[in-house]
Amino acid sequence: MEKYPLKLEAPWEQVKERLKENDVHLTDEDLVYVPGQEEELLERLKQRWGKEREEIRAFIESISANTDAAG
């Protein structure tokens, strides 16, 4: 599994709030993010949403870029 940092164009707090707007069931604990520990965040969201890590990564990056590839 290749590890590389999330490409965030907006501050994480802003991205986190937008993710919570898209899924009201997400908690702050679900969205704990520490740079360099992306895999932990992606794994939590994978378990929550049942989607693949790369799909989740792309969604988070789209929200950060304000393009919302919602799906």
C-alpha positions in Angstrom: 0.0 0.0 0.0 1.5 3.3 -1.1 1.5 6.1 1.4 1.5 9.7 0.4 0.1 12.8 2.1 -3.3 14.2 1.4 -3.2 17.1 -1.0 -5.2 19.6 0.9 -5.8 23.1 -0.5 -7.9 24.2 2.4 -7.2 24.0 6.2 -8.2 20.6 7.7 -10.7 22.2 10.0 -12.6 23.6 7.0 -12.4 20.2 5.2 -13.6 18.4 8.3 -16.6 20.6 8.6 -17.5 20.1 4.9 -17.2 16.3 5.4 -19.5 16.5 8.3 -22.0 18.5 6.2 -21.9 15.7 3.7 -22.3 12.9 6.3 -24.0 14.1 9.5 -23.1 10.8 11.2 -19.4 11.5 11.1 -17.8 12.5 14.5 -14.8 14.5 15.4 -13.2 11.1 16.4 -13.8 9.8 12.9 -12.1 12.8 11.4 -9.0 13.0 13.5 -6.2 13.8 11.0 -2.5 14.1 11.7 -0.2 14.8 8.8 1.8 11.7 8.1 -0.9 9.5 9.5 -3.3 9.6 6.5 -3.8 5.8 6.5 -5.4 5.9 9.9 -8.0 8.5 8.8 -8.6 6.6 5.5 -9.1 3.3 7.4 -11.6 4.9 9.7 -13.6 6.3 6.8 -13.3 3.1 4.9 -14.9 1.2 7.7 -17.6 3.9 8.1 -18.4 4.3 4.4 -17.5 0.9 2.9 -15.5 2.6 0.1 -12.0 2.1 -1.0 -9.2 4.2 0.3 -8.4 5.9 -3.0 -12.0 6.8 -3.5 -12.1 8.4 0.0 -8.8 10.1 -0.7 -10.1 11.6 -3.9 -13.3 12.7 -2.2 -11.4 14.5 0.6 -9.1 16.1 -1.9 -12.1 17.3 -4.0 -13.7 18.8 -0.9 -10.4 20.6 -0.1 -10.2 21.9 -3.6 -13.9 22.9 -3.4 -14.9 20.7 -6.3 -17.0 18.2 -4.3 -16.8 14.9 -6.2 -19.7 13.7 -4.1 -20.8 10.1 -4.6 
